[in-house]
Amino acid sequence: MALIHSAQLNPSKLELLRAWVPGQPWVGSADTSSLEHIDAYRFDDPDGEVGIETHLLRTADGAVLQIPLTYRGAPLAGAEAFLISTMDHSVLGQRWVYDACCDPVYVRALATTIVTGGTEAELEFADPGNAREVTTHVLGSGSGEVPSIGAVNCSTVGSATTMGSATTITSGTLELTVYRVVDVEAEFRGPTLTGTWPGQADPVLLASLQIG
């Protein structure tokens, strides 16, 4: 369960994303001159320390981008290259925002969701008056036991087109692929994470997993 506070953020999440996304190699030929926030989904950190949220954005030419972020209350050691920004949270204080694909807490959550047939985290609102309906849903295919997650390496393969860009995450014998520019027509098989969101009723491939 993910606890959601009613808070002011500086910069806002969308401001942060609009500043960071256009410079990323996985954008390909997508037109990032404007970025519209579609929705987001969360995973749960069992230790309750790290916020895990994946944003879905629509570009000016209609491509859908998937951007996983982690929010931490202190810097992640050795992850300076993957720090996107810091933000001021009116309840939690300063937060360090990372590209989640290189954060082991996100990697563990994603792998667990895929192999156990899990879903997005249930949301708990600190102020029930601000509760909102969850409209993006993800589902793991459920294919086995949760693998051990150790040191994480991540690399992004860019694409000259709007489709095909992905980040590959490795940890031991595990390999995860997170599709950054979502192809709504991509076929999926094997251990996968699929999702639906407002305006996208049919499940779409978001991530896949292999264990060597």
Secondary structure, DSSP 8 states (H G I E B T S, - for coil): -EEE----EES-HHHHHHHHGGG-GGGTT--TTSEEEEEEEEE--TTS--EEEEEEEEETTS-EEEEEEEEESS--TT-GGGEEEEEEETTTEEEEEEEGGG-HHHHHHHHHHHHHT-B---EEESSGGG------EEEE---S------S-EEEEE--SSSS--EEEEEETTEEEEEESEE-TT----SSEEEEEETTEEEEEEEEEEEE-
